[in-house]
Amino acid sequence: MLTFSLPNEAAMQSFAQVFASGLQAGMILFFQGEIGAGKTTFIRAMLRSFGVKGSIKSPTFSLVEPYEITLSHSQTLTEFYHFDFYRCSALREWRDAGFAEYFNNSSICAVEWPEKQAGLPPPDWTLQLQTAENGRTLILTAHSDIARTWLTAAHDTLKTAAA
């Protein structure tokens, strides 16, 4: 677990771009934080770094927004699913809606409000965003071996991006 200070939106965008460069197909990302903490802003910055054009909106009402991205290290098209479970009332609504099939080895799933659902697959990453006096604080936790290896290698680059 590492903590980063993101003093402004430009720092968040820069950090998100560096972070996105380490994503691989099959990864699951959990985003935690209060409303307005910057979860969607961070995900939007990641998607922009993958070249996604047009509107990138929060899936608060649709529950999921799908995107096609190209991972820089593999040059293959990958599905990126942005989930927002804030409005879910049933603990397994994600499964009842048929979203279980989206969590597979060939897609990336970014999940806002994972604590509102039960039985989600375990994440590779947890990103907890908190409002701070100056910008945001990001607590980044790598859960999988691949995530931990990348985090160790990219630590200095992430620190520079956060400044």
N, C-alpha and C positions, 0 to 999 in steps of 0.2 A: 504494500500500500504506500503510495506516494501522494503528497499534497503539493498542489501548484497554485500560485496566485495569478489570476488573470485580471489585470487592472482595467481592461476596457474590451470593447467588442472586437477591436482589431487583434488584440492578443488572443482572444478566444478563437477567432477565425484562423489565425496562424497556427495555434496549438491543434485545432481540429484538423487542419490540413496535414500536419506532420503525423498526428495520430492515425488518420485515415490511411496513410501510406503503409501502415503495418497491418491493415486488415486483410484477412484471407477468407475465401469462401468457406462456409460452415460456421463462421463465428457468430456468437450471440452477445449483444451488448445490452446491459441493463442501465437505464438512466434514472437516477433518483434525485429528488429535490422538490422544494415547494413550487407552487405555481409562480411563474415569472423568474425562476432561477436560471433559465437559459438552456434547458434541455433541447427544445426544438431549434433554438438558434445554433447550438452546437451541431446537431444533426444536419441542419441546413448547410452549414459551413463544410461539413464532410462531403455532402452530396455535391456541392459546388466544386469541391476539389476534384471530384470524379468527372466533372464536365456536365453535370445535369443543368439544363437550361430551363427557363420558364418558372412558373410558380411552384414553390416547395412549401406546402402548407402543413399545419398540424393536423393529424388524423383524429382529433378529439371526437368528432361526430361519426366519421367513417370507420374508425378503429384501426384501419391500416391504409397506407399509401404505398404502392409498389413503384420501384424505379429500376431501370436497367443501367448498370454501371460497368465500366471496364477497369479492372484492377491493373495497376501499372506494372506490377511484377509478372503478371501472367498473360496480359493482353487478351483475356477471354471475357466475354459478357457474363455478368453475374447479376442475379436478382438481389435487390436490396429492399427489404420490407421495413417500413417505419410504422411501428405500432404505438398507439396511445390508449391505455386501458383506464384512464381517469374516470370515465363515465360508466364503466362496467360495474354492475351490481352483483351478478352471479360469479362465484369464485372460479368457475370453469367455463365462463362465457367464451373465452378464446378457443377452447376445444370444440364447444358446441357450434361455433361459427365456422368451423372447418379450417382454422388457421394452423393446426398442428402440422399439416403437410408443408407449410412454409419454412418450418424449422428443419432444415436438411443440410447435407454437406455441400450443396452447390449454391446456397444463398447466404446472405448476411441479414440478420434480424436485429434491429435497434428498437428496444422496448422501453417506452416511457411508462412509469407507474407499474412496474412489474409486481409490486407488493399487493396490487388489487386483484391478482389472479393466482390461483393455486395450480400446481403441477406443471409449471413452465419448465422447459429443459434448463439445466444449469448454464450460467453465463460464462463466457471466456473473460469478459470484462464487466466491472461495475464502475460507472462514472457518477459520482455524487457531486452535484453542483449546489453551492450555497451562496446566497447574497452576502457580500462583505462590504465594509465601509468604502473600500476602493475596488469596485468591480465584483468579481466572483472568486470563490475558492473552489477548486476542483480536487476531489479526493479520488484517485485512480487506483483501482485494485485489479490486478491480473490474477485470474483463477486457474487458467489452463497452462500447461507447460509451454505451449507455443506463445501465449501472451506474455508469460514471465520472461522467456528468452528474449523476445522482442523488446520488452520494457527495459531490461538490463542494457541492451545494446543501444537503445534510443534515448536513454535517460537525459544525457547532456543536450541532445538536439531538442527534446521537449522543453527542458528548462529555458533554453535560448528562445524558443518559440513563445513561451509564456511571458517573456519580459516585455 
